[in-house]
Amino acid sequence: MSSFLLGFASATLPCKSAMMIASPRPAIRAHSNQGASNTFLSSKGFREPFLHLLRFPQNNVRDIAPSQNMAIKDMDNRNCRDVGVAAPPTVMDMAGEWRDGVGIIDFLERRNFLVTGATGFVAKVLIEKILRVAPNVGKIFLLIKAKDQQAAMDRVKDEIIGCELFICLKQKYGEEYTSFMLSKLVPVKGDIQESNMGIGNDSFRQITQEVDVIVNSAANTTFDERMLDPLILSYGKGRLPGFLVDPDTVIDVIPADLVANVTIAAMAKHGTTASPSIDVYHAASSTVNPIMMCDVFNYSRDYFAASPLTDDQGDEIQITDMEYFSSIDSFSSYIQRDIAEKSGLSKEIGPNSNPKQRSRLEARCKRMAESIIHLAKLYEPYMFYRARFDSWNTRKLMEQMSTEEGNKFPIDLRSINWEDYFANAHIPGLKRHVIKKASSS
């Protein structure tokens, strides 16, 4: 049986046809135990945050796309188009040909999948969506890094079946939930970096015979968390009153449920094609509904002003407007002064000061400053980023979907109200999952 490969990043597995779903990594990166603000669980009971944020349609992508020196191409095997170049006939002109839809549910029925990076955040969102909308799906083989098969099964039970993300399936199946999940999920001990992905001979033979679709969600990154989250939380805690960033930098913020929807819709469109091809779909907001870094900090300021965090003594933390710096030197000097003033180090001078206490305080302030400066250097390329990600293929896919598919698998980023998203989904999710988890650990 020939397999269809889909990846969130570059992949080298042999197959007849391949496709990439590209979503800028800072927006979707998260540890598996952290799944917080981009899931449907954090939007005050709404089924998926994407559904209740569709409010104000934006302009056409060609009206918004800036003219930049750099252009990231969203390409398929037939057409390459730079951002800012005149577009082909609009998708609305061609919509009439595609009203029968892509056939997403029919494609998912009885298909067998192999998912790498299966315990990661995005992969779990994808797995949950498939199991929820297509309970008659076949097997979903999960590549798990573990010392043995039992350890792989334990990780599936703890990190997937026991994950809060699957609460809707738990409510649907009740006492049968675990047996349903185990009837669909097949843990496979392996390692993406090893030959044959480190899969044993018997499992490898079974996978090559049965799997229809390979979803590569494994990736290495230097970021330990989604990029925005530590900035937002540090700002809310009063620890980051300024940062090394161009406030007008446009960023890509992608709710993870939308990434899953684009993935599923695209695999349905291309998974049955007889002709080999490489197709790229950007799940990106920078051209269709741009949001700038200053917007993120302004929304965060408004949120924390209305719902402030508290310090160790239980006092509300007051925050100020974010200050922006264009050079690492000016930012480093600023943050060192700010930490010294807030810690009381600047007052620990004179004949009455305690040398040991001052030494300990100096060491603590130095560690804090070095940590923040390291963060600024790590993020600097992204805080002054000038490229845009063209989502023409994704928009075209959206118009090919039927009305029912569009309602069940929404992928239109143009209508998200970003202020509403950060106030009612993203930041409350951080408070609920990240802060409470850190407090209890």
NORSUL-V866461 format. One line per field, one symbol per residue. ss: DSSP state (~ for helix, > for strand, _ for the rest). phi: phi as a letter, one per 40 degrees, with the letter a starting at -180 (. if undefined). burial: # if it has 16 or more other C-alpha atoms within 10 Angstrom, else .. Layout:
ss->???
phi->???
burial->???
This chain:
ss->___>>>>_________>>>>>>__~~~~___________~~~______~~~~_>______~~~~_______>__________________~~~~~~~~_____~~~~~>___>>>>____~~~~~~~~~~~~~___>__>>>>>____~~~~~~~~~~~~~__~~~~~~~~~~~~~~~~~~~~~>>>>>_____~~~~__~~~~~~~~~~__>>>>__________~~~~~~~~~~_____>>>_____>>____~~~~~~~~~~~~~~~_______>>>>>________>>~~~~~~~~~~~~~~___>_____>______>>>__~~~~~~~~~~~~~~~~_~~~_______~~~~~~~~~~~~~~~~~~~~~~~~~~~~~_____>__~~~~~~~~~__~~~~~~_______>_~~~~~~~~~~~~~~~~~~~~~~~_
phi->.cbbbbbcacbbccacaaabbbbdddcbcacccbdbccccccbfgcdaddccbcbbdcccdcccdccbcbbccbbbcbabbcdgcdccdccccbcccbccgcgccdccdgcbbbbcfccccccccccccccccbccdccbcbcbcacacccccccccccbccccdccccccccfccdccccccbcbcbcaaccccffgccdccccccccbccbbbcbcabacccadcccccccccccgcbcaacacccccbbbbdcccdcccdccccccbcbccbcabbbbccabcbcacbbcccdccccdcccccbccbcccgccccbbccbbbbbccccccccccccccccgccccbhccccdccccccccccccccccccccccccddccbcbcbbcbdcccccdccccdcccccbcbcccbccccccccbbccdccccccccccccc
burial->..#######.#.....##############.#.##########....####.##...#..##.###....#.####....####......#.........##.##.##..#####################..#############..#..##.###.###...##..##......#..###.#########....###.......#..#########......#########.#############.#######################......####################.###.###..##.......#.#..##.#..#..##.###.###....#..#.........#..##..#..##..##.##..##.###.#################..##..#######################.##.......
